Amino acid sequence: RRPTFYEADCNDEAAIERIFTAHPSIQGVIHFAASKAVGESVQKPLLYYKNNLLSLIVLLEAMQRHGTKGIVFSSSCTVYGQPEILPVTEEAPIQVALSPYGNTKQINEEIIRDTIHADAPFRAILLRYFNPIGAHPSAEIGERPAGTPQNLVPYLTQTAAGIRPELRVFGDDYDTPDGSCIRDYIDIVDLARAHVEAVRRLVEGQATEPLEVFNLGTGRGVSVLELIRTFEEATGVRVPYQIVGRREGDIEQVWADPARANRVLGWTARTPLSDTLRNAWKWQQRQE
């Protein structure tokens, strides 16, 4: 079913109000209108604080005025900082953020929590993403960054396509098996399915608490160098790369314990990493 689409800035109160007024039957909202690159946030902190915080506040105010039932918020595993125990459960302590991006996610969670505590007329589900990558298997939908990619896989696929001369790997001296950072890479379509389940849970009144939190990941950590090797094996395309210094704001290693999402949402990440990387490559090839 083709959705109704509005091109609008989520920081624009008047634009958001017009959308809610035009559609009085809106029952649930998904907020993923944030700027999202750790490295960029270190260089442009004010952009991140302005966009990521104000867009949420404007949306919550509109939801209160229009009696919307619930919000699904795109949070991040960055709220855990460098966890003391792996894999990470939802009960892990929130650590001091290592980047402005991570800090905006922590603050956004606090904004939602405080708004719920103040008897807001809606419920909320916080989805703490780990590392979404890939594209739709049809290659009809994918990630095409404006300018230089700020995330690993788009940079990797552009390098494989010859658009970039080489991929930079930020650090090989971390306390990990091969020295590169470890992340939990989740297929973007698997991630999308989790949002469908979360919205359904809110709209159908299945949420047992006013605020619920779920980790979205595969439960497996993969290093940057392992990801490159997996891409090369899955596609048969070589990726030239160079080891450079560590990047400010990067966490050494983190991966999810997704058991709560598996059990409560009835959701699992089911796409193999090799398939995800092949889909990302198919999407990249369509852009040329």
Secondary structure, DSSP 8 states (H G I E B T S, - for coil): ---------TT-HHHHHHHHHH-TT--EEEE------HHHHHH-HHHHHHHHHHHHHHHHHHHHHHT--EEEEEEEGGGG-S-SSSSB-TTS-----SSHHHHHHHHHHHHHHHHHHTT-SSEEEEEEE-EEE---TTSSS----SSS--SHHHHHHHHHTTSSS-EEEE-S-SSSTTSS-EE-EEEHHHHHHHHHHHHHHHHTT--SSSEEEEEES-S--EEHHHHHHHHHHHH-----EEEE---TT--SB--B--HHIIIII-----S-HHHHHHHHHHHHHHT-
